[in-house]
């Protein structure tokens, strides 16, 4: 088992969806900080009269007075607090104590939390998913014609292929050479089964709540019926990037075991994995910079003095550029040449997106999800 430890630096805001939402009755905002609390702890401390008042307001549909009552009570009961994090200007204004339920839903999309430690969990699966996309992309570029033929065959066989995953599953199996074999032959093994990425932890002080905005190609705000507020990691764009360590384990001994001879699809090593990641995601970064000039990415920008944008510097230091989390956009989640999405509103296929989801940081729109992995030794 080979183990490499990486230092992860967050370049632009990262939101990893946990599938959970914080409702307005679970937080209050004070002094530009959001405090998440446990409503049941607050209500257990109420007198019968206070509880009755709250229930009457709910029955009458008077949500704002009910929220205000619960929030005001929570502010003085620290034992109910789960954590407190900073808020960006837009979220502080829109989610404050004057939140109007007739105009704003007031929900906040959560990051994965370890509430006992008051830390955000960055799942290793988010990192591995990005590495997998890049590696599959590299395999496809090396063996493009038969893979494209297989994808087209799947599309012809299934008129509703966009609703299913068969075409893309076949593409990945062909790229990794793990497609099914004959009845008497052993099933091939996905080479990325040998790769394990550990979870990581980030303290609450490196987390902030911000409003996510959708911007068109020219930079104008797109119409949004519902506001999106989300917890996200602080980044180099904020001037105080969240940094943490994680381990990537590669079971090289298992991959080389004689019993796996002929059963493993593609073979790979650290260098090929890093090259695949950098080739894919650097191209995506360049494309985003060119397509959405309003993002104002400076190609010569060197956060903390690091010339990480240089291909030679990344190769020399073993740095990997990745994009992870929600709002990473279709292009960063799909391979080159076979990229084929669909816009259900326009009912048209898409190759490149026409909008970006951004956070406004210090007056400048910044896209989501860009991170660096650098070996610690």
Backbone torsions as a table, in degrees:
resi	resn	phi	psi	omega
1	UNK	NA	121.0	174.3
2	UNK	-97.2	133.9	-178.9
3	UNK	-123.8	128.1	173.8
4	UNK	-121.4	136.2	178.8
5	UNK	-104.3	130.1	-177.1
6	UNK	-117.7	145.4	169.5
7	UNK	-95.5	125.0	-177.7
8	UNK	-102.8	127.3	176.7
9	UNK	-116.7	129.3	-179.0
10	UNK	-86.0	115.2	-178.0
11	UNK	-85.2	-43.2	177.3
12	UNK	-131.2	161.3	-175.3
13	UNK	-49.2	138.6	-179.7
14	UNK	-123.5	127.1	171.6
15	UNK	-124.4	116.6	177.4
16	UNK	-103.4	111.9	-174.7
17	UNK	-63.8	130.7	178.2
18	UNK	-101.6	-3.5	-177.7
19	UNK	76.2	12.9	-178.9
20	UNK	-124.5	151.1	-178.6
21	UNK	-128.3	138.2	175.0
22	UNK	-90.3	119.6	-178.5
23	UNK	-82.8	161.2	-177.9
24	UNK	-58.7	-27.0	-179.9
25	UNK	-82.4	9.0	179.8
26	UNK	-113.1	3.3	-178.8
27	UNK	-152.5	162.7	167.4
28	UNK	-141.5	160.7	-178.6
29	UNK	-117.5	129.9	-179.9
30	UNK	-144.9	129.4	178.8
31	UNK	53.0	44.9	178.1
32	UNK	64.1	21.3	174.0
33	UNK	-121.8	140.5	173.1
34	UNK	-95.9	128.2	177.2
35	UNK	-111.4	118.1	176.0
36	UNK	-91.9	131.9	-176.7
37	UNK	-133.7	170.9	179.7
38	UNK	-100.3	107.9	-177.5
39	UNK	-57.5	-36.0	-176.5
40	UNK	-65.7	-31.3	177.4
41	UNK	-67.8	-40.9	178.9
42	UNK	-64.7	-47.1	-175.2
43	UNK	-67.7	-29.0	177.3
44	UNK	-66.1	-23.5	-179.2
45	UNK	-87.7	-5.0	-176.2
46	UNK	-77.3	154.6	170.6
47	UNK	-77.4	162.6	177.1
48	UNK	-55.1	-36.2	-179.4
49	UNK	-67.6	-41.0	179.1
50	UNK	-65.3	-40.5	179.8
51	UNK	-66.6	-39.2	179.3
52	UNK	-64.9	-40.4	177.8
53	UNK	-60.8	-43.8	-179.8
54	UNK	-63.1	-45.5	-179.3
55	UNK	-65.3	-37.8	178.1
56	UNK	-62.9	-40.4	178.8
57	UNK	-64.5	-39.8	178.8
58	UNK	-65.3	-42.8	-179.9
59	UNK	-62.9	-34.7	-178.6
60	UNK	-81.7	-3.1	-178.8
61	UNK	75.9	15.7	179.6
62	UNK	-87.1	73.7	-173.7
63	UNK	-66.3	-41.3	-176.5
64	UNK	-62.5	-47.6	175.7
65	UNK	-61.0	-35.7	178.7
66	UNK	-66.4	-44.6	177.2
67	UNK	-60.6	-44.5	-178.7
68	UNK	-61.1	-40.9	179.6
69	UNK	-61.9	-45.5	-177.8
70	UNK	-68.3	-42.5	-178.9
71	UNK	-66.7	-43.9	-179.9
72	UNK	-61.7	-39.5	179.4
73	UNK	-68.3	-38.9	-179.0
74	UNK	-66.2	-32.5	-177.3
75	UNK	-60.7	-27.2	-178.5
76	UNK	-101.2	4.6	-178.6
77	UNK	-123.0	83.3	-175.9
78	UNK	-62.9	-23.3	180.0
79	UNK	-65.1	-16.2	179.5
80	UNK	-90.4	-8.2	-174.3
81	UNK	-76.0	136.3	174.5
82	UNK	-93.8	-47.0	175.3
83	UNK	-167.1	166.4	173.4
84	UNK	-132.6	137.7	-178.0
85	UNK	-136.9	159.3	-179.9
86	UNK	-69.2	159.1	175.3
87	UNK	-125.5	141.7	172.8
88	UNK	-71.7	166.9	-174.4
89	UNK	-58.9	-44.6	-177.9
90	UNK	-64.4	-43.1	-179.5
91	UNK	-71.1	-37.6	178.9
92	UNK	-60.6	-38.4	-178.5
93	UNK	-73.8	-43.3	-173.3
94	UNK	-82.5	-25.6	-175.0
95	UNK	-108.6	13.4	-177.8
96	UNK	-69.3	-173.0	-174.7
97	UNK	-63.8	-19.9	-179.4
98	UNK	-90.6	19.2	-179.1
99	UNK	-55.6	125.9	-177.6
100	UNK	-100.3	109.6	-177.2
101	UNK	-63.7	-17.3	178.3
102	UNK	-77.6	-16.3	-178.1
103	UNK	-117.4	-29.2	-175.0
104	UNK	-131.4	136.2	177.2
105	UNK	-76.9	-26.1	174.5
106	UNK	70.4	18.9	-179.3
107	UNK	-86.8	149.0	178.5
108	UNK	-125.5	125.5	177.8
109	UNK	-76.6	128.8	-171.2
110	UNK	-92.9	150.6	164.0
111	UNK	-83.4	164.3	173.4
112	UNK	-70.5	130.1	-176.5
113	UNK	-120.9	145.6	160.2
114	UNK	-99.7	95.3	-171.9
115	UNK	-68.2	-28.9	179.1
116	UNK	-64.4	-35.3	-179.0
117	UNK	-99.8	-5.2	-177.5
118	UNK	55.8	49.6	179.7
119	UNK	-132.8	146.7	173.1
120	UNK	-83.8	138.9	176.4
121	UNK	-98.7	125.3	172.1
122	UNK	-97.6	106.5	-175.0
123	UNK	-65.4	135.5	175.7
124	UNK	-60.2	-26.9	179.6
125	UNK	-62.2	-28.9	178.6
126	UNK	-67.6	-40.5	177.7
127	UNK	-69.1	-45.9	-178.0
128	UNK	-63.5	-36.7	178.6
129	UNK	-60.8	-40.5	178.3
130	UNK	-67.6	-41.8	177.7
131	UNK	-62.4	-38.9	-179.6
132	UNK	-64.2	-46.1	179.2
133	UNK	-57.1	-45.0	-178.2
134	UNK	-66.0	-40.4	-178.5
135	UNK	-68.9	-42.9	176.6
136	UNK	-60.7	-41.8	178.8
137	UNK	-59.6	-43.5	-179.8
138	UNK	-64.0	-40.0	178.8
139	UNK	-63.8	-38.7	-178.6
140	UNK	-68.2	-39.7	-180.0
141	UNK	-64.4	-27.2	-179.8
142	UNK	-83.6	-12.6	-173.1
143	UNK	-147.3	51.6	-164.1
144	UNK	-71.3	-46.2	-170.6
145	UNK	-59.5	-52.8	-179.2
146	UNK	-66.7	-30.3	180.0
147	UNK	-71.4	-42.9	176.9
148	UNK	-60.7	-40.1	179.5
149	UNK	-62.1	-40.3	180.0
150	UNK	-67.0	-41.0	178.8
151	UNK	-63.4	-44.6	-180.0
152	UNK	-63.6	-35.9	177.9
153	UNK	-63.6	-43.1	178.3
154	UNK	-63.3	-37.5	179.5
155	UNK	-66.3	-40.8	-179.9
156	UNK	-65.9	-34.8	-177.6
157	UNK	-75.5	-23.5	-175.3
158	UNK	-128.3	105.8	-178.5
159	UNK	-62.7	-30.8	-179.6
160	UNK	-101.3	37.7	-174.5
161	UNK	-61.6	-24.7	179.7
162	UNK	-65.4	-26.2	-179.1
163	UNK	-83.2	-13.8	-176.1
164	UNK	-115.2	-179.1	-178.1
165	UNK	-118.0	11.1	-172.6
166	UNK	-62.7	-44.0	-177.0
167	UNK	-63.4	-43.2	-177.4
168	UNK	-75.3	-31.1	175.7
169	UNK	-65.7	-43.1	177.8
170	UNK	-63.2	-39.6	178.9
171	UNK	-60.0	-46.4	-177.5
172	UNK	-68.1	-41.5	179.2
173	UNK	-63.6	-38.6	178.8
174	UNK	-69.3	-41.1	-178.8
175	UNK	-64.4	-41.2	-178.8
176	UNK	-89.5	-0.6	179.4
177	UNK	59.3	45.7	177.5
178	UNK	-120.4	22.6	178.0
179	UNK	-66.4	154.7	-175.7
180	UNK	-59.9	147.1	178.8
181	UNK	-113.1	-169.5	-179.4
182	UNK	-67.6	167.1	-175.4
183	UNK	-60.3	-36.2	-175.2
184	UNK	-92.1	1.4	-180.0
185	UNK	-102.1	146.4	178.9
186	UNK	-67.6	143.6	178.6
187	UNK	-67.0	132.9	178.1
188	UNK	-68.0	158.5	-175.8
189	UNK	-109.8	135.7	175.6
190	UNK	-62.3	120.9	-177.7
191	UNK	-63.3	-26.0	-178.4
192	UNK	-77.2	-3.8	169.6
193	UNK	-63.9	-22.4	-178.4
194	UNK	-79.3	-7.1	-175.4
195	UNK	-106.4	126.3	178.1
196	UNK	-124.8	133.9	179.0
197	UNK	-119.9	127.1	-177.6
198	UNK	-75.7	155.0	170.0
199	UNK	-71.9	162.0	177.8
200	UNK	-135.5	162.9	-177.7
201	UNK	-121.2	144.0	177.8
202	UNK	-131.0	128.7	-179.1
203	UNK	-67.8	156.0	-176.4
204	UNK	-59.5	-27.4	-178.6
205	UNK	-67.3	-14.4	178.9
206	UNK	-102.0	19.6	-179.3
207	UNK	-121.6	144.2	179.8
208	UNK	-142.3	151.9	173.9
209	UNK	-98.6	130.2	179.6
210	UNK	-140.6	158.6	174.3
211	UNK	-87.0	127.7	176.5
212	UNK	-90.5	130.8	-179.6
213	UNK	-116.6	149.6	175.1
214	UNK	-102.1	124.8	179.7
215	UNK	-116.0	139.4	176.1
216	UNK	-76.7	175.0	-174.4
217	UNK	-58.6	-35.8	-178.7
218	UNK	-81.5	-4.4	177.0
219	UNK	104.3	-10.2	-179.9
220	UNK	-71.8	149.5	178.1
221	UNK	-69.2	134.7	173.3
222	UNK	-83.5	153.1	179.3
223	UNK	-69.4	132.9	178.5
224	UNK	-128.0	118.6	179.6
225	UNK	-69.8	-32.9	-178.2
226	UNK	-124.0	130.1	176.0
227	UNK	-69.6	144.2	177.0
228	UNK	-113.2	112.9	173.3
229	UNK	-112.9	134.5	-176.4
230	UNK	-145.0	150.2	169.5
231	UNK	-74.5	141.4	179.4
232	UNK	-150.5	158.5	179.5
233	UNK	-79.7	141.4	174.2
234	UNK	-66.7	154.2	-170.9
235	UNK	-137.2	174.3	175.9
236	UNK	-59.8	-29.0	177.8
237	UNK	-63.6	-25.5	177.3
238	UNK	-84.0	-11.7	-175.2
239	UNK	87.7	0.5	178.4
240	UNK	-147.7	80.0	-173.5
241	UNK	-72.0	136.6	170.8
242	UNK	-67.5	134.5	177.0
243	UNK	-132.8	143.2	179.3
244	UNK	-157.9	168.3	-179.0
245	UNK	-112.2	152.0	173.0
246	UNK	-150.0	165.3	-180.0
247	UNK	-114.4	139.7	171.5
248	UNK	-116.3	123.1	-177.7
249	UNK	-109.8	132.5	177.3
250	UNK	-121.4	117.9	-179.0
251	UNK	-82.2	73.0	-176.6
252	UNK	-64.6	-36.9	-178.9
253	UNK	-62.8	-42.6	178.1
254	UNK	-64.6	-40.9	-178.3
255	UNK	-62.7	-28.8	-177.6
256	UNK	-96.7	3.0	-175.7
257	UNK	-66.7	138.2	-178.7
258	UNK	-56.4	-30.6	-178.9
259	UNK	-66.0	-20.1	179.4
260	UNK	-94.3	1.0	-179.1
261	UNK	-58.0	121.4	-180.0
262	UNK	86.9	-10.6	-178.6
263	UNK	-100.3	-21.7	-179.7
264	UNK	-82.1	137.0	179.8
265	UNK	-70.2	-105.3	177.0
266	UNK	-81.2	146.4	168.9
267	UNK	-100.0	148.4	177.4
268	UNK	-148.7	164.4	176.1
269	UNK	-134.3	-180.0	-176.3
270	UNK	-58.9	-44.7	-176.4
271	UNK	-63.9	-45.7	-179.3
272	UNK	-65.4	-34.9	178.2
273	UNK	-65.6	-44.8	179.2
274	UNK	-64.4	-41.8	179.7
275	UNK	-64.6	-39.1	178.5
276	UNK	-64.0	-43.4	-179.7
277	UNK	-63.0	-47.4	-176.8
278	UNK	-68.7	-39.5	179.6
279	UNK	-62.7	-44.1	-176.9
280	UNK	-71.8	-53.6	-171.4
281	UNK	-76.6	-29.3	175.5
282	UNK	-66.8	-37.3	175.6
283	UNK	-63.4	-39.6	178.2
284	UNK	-65.9	-39.2	177.9
285	UNK	-64.0	-44.6	178.8
286	UNK	-62.4	-42.5	-179.8
287	UNK	-63.7	-42.1	179.1
288	UNK	-64.1	-40.5	179.4
289	UNK	-61.9	-41.3	-178.4
290	UNK	-75.1	-37.7	-174.8
291	UNK	-78.5	-30.9	-177.6
292	UNK	-124.0	78.3	-175.2
293	UNK	-62.9	-24.8	-178.2
294	UNK	-65.2	-19.3	178.8
295	UNK	-66.4	-20.0	172.0
296	UNK	59.9	35.2	173.2
297	UNK	-69.6	127.9	178.1
298	UNK	-94.9	114.4	-176.9
299	UNK	-63.5	-17.9	178.7
300	UNK	-98.8	5.5	-179.5
301	UNK	-65.4	135.4	-179.5
302	UNK	-126.0	85.6	179.1
303	UNK	-55.7	130.5	-179.5
304	UNK	56.1	26.1	177.9
305	UNK	79.0	5.8	-176.9
306	UNK	-91.9	123.1	176.0
307	UNK	-86.4	60.3	-175.0
308	UNK	-72.1	-15.6	-179.7
309	UNK	-74.9	-16.2	178.6
310	UNK	-74.3	126.9	179.5
311	UNK	-61.0	-39.8	-179.8
312	UNK	-65.3	-40.1	179.9
313	UNK	-66.3	-40.0	179.4
314	UNK	-65.1	-42.3	-179.4
315	UNK	-66.2	-42.7	-177.5
316	UNK	-63.7	-38.0	-175.1
317	UNK	-100.1	-0.5	179.0
318	UNK	70.7	24.3	-178.2
319	UNK	-76.8	142.7	174.1
320	UNK	-120.9	130.8	173.5
321	UNK	-95.7	127.4	-179.3
322	UNK	-134.7	165.6	170.6
323	UNK	-129.9	128.5	-174.9
324	UNK	-134.5	165.4	170.4
325	UNK	85.7	-178.4	179.2
326	UNK	-69.7	154.9	-179.5
327	UNK	68.6	21.5	176.7
328	UNK	-78.3	-15.3	174.8
329	UNK	76.6	154.4	-171.8
330	UNK	-54.4	-42.7	-173.9
331	UNK	-64.1	-32.0	-179.0
332	UNK	-84.2	-4.3	-179.7
333	UNK	-111.7	2.1	-176.3
334	UNK	-134.3	154.7	-172.0
335	UNK	-83.2	159.6	177.3
336	UNK	-66.9	159.0	175.5
337	UNK	71.3	-40.0	-178.9
338	UNK	-107.7	17.2	179.7
339	UNK	-69.7	123.9	-176.4
340	UNK	-155.6	89.6	177.9
341	UNK	-97.0	-169.4	-176.8
342	UNK	-151.0	133.0	176.8
343	UNK	-99.3	105.4	-175.2
344	UNK	-66.6	-27.5	179.0
345	UNK	-70.1	-48.2	-179.3
346	UNK	-84.6	-15.1	-176.7
347	UNK	57.6	44.8	179.3
348	UNK	-135.0	149.7	175.8
349	UNK	-71.1	156.7	178.0
350	UNK	-131.0	142.7	174.1
351	UNK	-109.5	-37.8	178.8
352	UNK	-135.4	140.4	-178.8
353	UNK	-69.6	152.6	177.9
354	UNK	-104.2	7.9	178.4
355	UNK	-148.8	163.0	175.1
356	UNK	-129.3	141.7	170.2
357	UNK	-92.3	126.2	-170.8
358	UNK	-132.5	165.4	166.3
359	UNK	-117.2	137.0	177.0
360	UNK	-86.0	113.7	-178.3
361	UNK	-115.6	116.9	-179.3
362	UNK	52.1	42.8	176.7
363	UNK	80.4	2.6	-176.5
364	UNK	-121.8	128.6	177.6
365	UNK	-69.2	132.9	-177.7
366	UNK	-129.5	134.9	180.0
367	UNK	-78.6	166.0	-175.1
368	UNK	-90.9	153.6	155.0
369	UNK	96.8	-5.9	-173.7
370	UNK	-83.5	129.4	-179.1
371	UNK	-138.7	162.2	174.3
372	UNK	-120.3	140.2	170.7
373	UNK	-114.9	123.1	179.5
374	UNK	-126.8	129.4	179.8
375	UNK	-57.7	138.6	-179.3
376	UNK	-79.9	-21.6	177.9
377	UNK	-143.1	NA	NA
